[in-house]
Every structure is written in structure tokens, then in C-alpha cells.
């Protein structure tokens, strides 16, 4: 376990240190977040936080290749091969985001670039394993060929844009994805432990690194932000989280999952849980994305047309400060992500009761606290 901690700390430290020169490069190239009607910042803020994050991920990967537990694993080729495929796709989408931070690409060009980055992963054999009801010993079959390719690309593109949509307040996207990465790390480790499988997984390594870059960037990005991650960062961390999910579904077969945490008579749920969990992790951004698309198309506008009606904007409207709105979003992300992990690993009424209690507290903090404006405004002092 200490090796994953070293990967996390490497990603955190390198990202934190690279953020300073990345900020200077952004200022030199004129990559600023200008103040627009829908924005909440009051002065232009430099971008390129994603460039520092990419550096942190690359450094974490290089360190991982030298660690005994990972390097001596019988599945070393699969682990590092899949991780490198995801990193290469991440580099493509990070470059796309950096270009957009400078030149503001149109939506279709960005979509094409995101699909290209997803294709980089797919052509290297990393595809989503999606078990569905069918015939056979386990009553399951999985998609293959062109169907698996399309589902993989779709999943990556939706995840990338969900994170990009939620990136609207200082520290919001980095914190949400960082919390989600930790939850998925816990699940992937538990999956190995409960299956009594002494092996490393690509997902565990990637989520440790992803959590590191997110928390390494937060000191530069939390309110009041000195720099933004920009599309280079938002697209990158969404891509890495999706890539972690895909790698885990391919490394654990349906049979392994059924014999593991849930016992031999498990249902279809355990085979789908590795896919359900990241959706739960990104439920807040996903809900925001779906609501935005529905809202804009109903109004006769493009789904990509910006507005000021995202969930974080609504939190500001009901009286939360920027900092408190971000913390509320963190709370809901942690509740949903770790709640799903807890219920999946520890069935019973106590785990459900604990999640329900936390949900009640989250509701109180979301809708009950905003009325106390004196406390809220003290946040910003």
C-alpha cells in the first residue's frame, strides 16, 4: 500500500511545483479566463493548470514503473500497458484543452478532439467491459468489437464533458474529481482484497495518481484562485477517471467479481458495480450535464451554449458563498461516492442507515445554512 502512497505524493508534489511555471507560461501566451457574464471571478485568471497536472501524472507513472510491487507483478505488461494507453489519450485531450484555452475552439472541434483521444485508448486494446444479461454459465455476455468501441468512446466523451461542465467555481472540479478518485481507489483496493487476489491493478495506480494531481493543484485553485485548470485540466481529469474505470472492468472478469465480495450466488449487480461507481462519483456533474442539455435544447439553443444556470450557480443564488458552495458540492460528491462504496462492501441496515443520516445532514447544510448570511459572508473575509 505504501507504493500507492508514493505514487499519490509524487503526483501531488510535481503538480504543485509545476503549477507555478505553468501559470507563467499561460500569462505569456495570453491564456486567461476572461470575465464573462456567466462567470463569478472578477479579474482575468491564467489557465494551464492542466499542463501541470499532466506533468504530475507522467511523473507518477515513471515512479510507478520503478516500484517493486507493481514492477514485479505477473501482470506488469497489462498494468503498465493499459496505464500508458490512458496517459497517451490524456495527453491528447490535455493538448486539445490547452489549445482551446488559448484560441477558444468551437464545440464540434472539441468534440472531435475528445473522440480522437478516446480512440487512442481504444486502438491500444483498452475497452469497456460491459456485462449484460445473456446465456452461459454466469448468465452474462459482454459487448465486443465495434459495439464495445462505441460504448467506450461514448463513456469517455460523456465523462470528460461532465467534468468540464462542473468546472465553474474555484476548486470545484479538482475537489470533486479528487474525492471521486479516492473513492474509486478504495473500491479497487477492496475488490482485490475481497477476492484474495494478490495483484496490482491499473485502476488503483491511476486513481492514486489522479487524486494526487487534483489535491496538488487545489492550493493554487481554491478560493480565491490564483490560476484555473482550464479545459486542459478539466478534460484531462475527466478522461483519467473514465480511463481508470475502463481498465478495471477489463481486468476483473464477471466470474471474479461474482466470487469475490458478494459470494457465489451474486446477481448481475456486482458485475456492473465498477461501472456504476464512477457514475455515482460523477453523479453531480452528470446531473448538471443532463439538466444543461435539456434546458438549452428546450429553449432552442445549442446544448453547448453557455449559461448561468448550473448547479453551482443555483447554490450561489440561494445564498451560499463561493467557498461554501464548493464545500457543499464536495459533501454531496463524497456522500454519493463513498455511500455507494460502503453499501457495496458492507451490506446491511447499518451501512444504509449511516448513508441516510449523512444525506440528511447534507440536505440541512445545503438548504438550511444559506439563510444565515452573516456566517456565509464571513467565509469570504
QUIGINOR-V389171 format. One record per backbone hydrogen bond with DSSP energy under -1.0 kcal/mol. NH is the residue of the N-H (numbers start at 1). CO is the residue of the C=O. Records with the same first field share a line. If there is no record, write none. Layout:
NH=CO + CO
This chain:
5=1
6=2
7=3
8=4
9=5
10=6
11=7
12=8
13=9
14=10
15=11
16=12
17=13
18=14
19=15
22=18
23=19
24=20
25=21
26=22
27=23
28=24
29=25
31=26
32=30
33=45
34=32
39=36
45=33
47=31
49=228
50=229
52=48
53=49
54=50
55=51
56=52
57=53
58=54
59=55
60=56
61=57
62=58
63=59
64=60
65=61
66=63
67=64
71=67
72=68
76=73
79=75
80=76
81=77
82=78
83=79
84=80
85=81
86=82
87=83
88=84
89=85
90=86
91=87
92=88
93=89
94=90
95=91
96=92
97=93
98=94
99=95
100=96
101=97
102=98
103=99
104=100
110=106
111=107
112=108
113=109
114=110
115=111
116=112
117=113
118=114
119=115
120=116
121=117
122=118
123=119
125=122
126=121
132=141
134=139
141=132
147=144
149=145
150=146
151=147
152=148
153=149
154=150
155=151
156=152
157=153
158=154
159=155
160=156
161=157
162=158
163=159
164=160
165=161
166=162
168=166
172=169
175=171
176=172
177=173
178=174
179=175
180=176
181=177
182=178
183=179
184=180
185=181
186=182
187=183
188=184
189=185
190=186
191=187
192=188
193=189
194=190
195=191
196=193
197=192
199=197
205=201
206=202
207=203
208=204
209=205
210=206
211=207
212=208
213=209
214=210
215=211
216=212
217=213
218=214
220=217
222=218
226=220
227=220
228=46
233=229
234=230
235=231
237=233
238=234
239=235
240=236
241=237
242=238
243=239
244=240
245=241
246=242
247=243
248=244
249=245
250=246
251=247
252=248
257=253
258=254
259=255
266=263
272=268
273=269
275=272
276=272
277=273
279=275
280=276
281=277
282=278
283=280
286=282
287=283
288=284
289=285
290=286
291=287
292=288
293=289
294=290
295=291
296=292
297=293
298=294
299=295
300=297
301=296
305=302
314=310
315=311
316=312
317=313
318=314
319=316
320=315
325=321
326=322
327=323
328=324
329=325
330=326
331=327
332=328
333=329
334=330
335=331
336=332
337=333
338=334
339=335
340=336
341=337
342=338
343=339
344=340
345=341
346=342
352=348
353=349
354=350
355=351
356=352
357=353
358=354
359=355
360=356
361=357
362=358
363=359
364=360
365=361
366=362
367=363
368=364
369=364
372=369
373=371
376=372
377=373
378=374
379=376
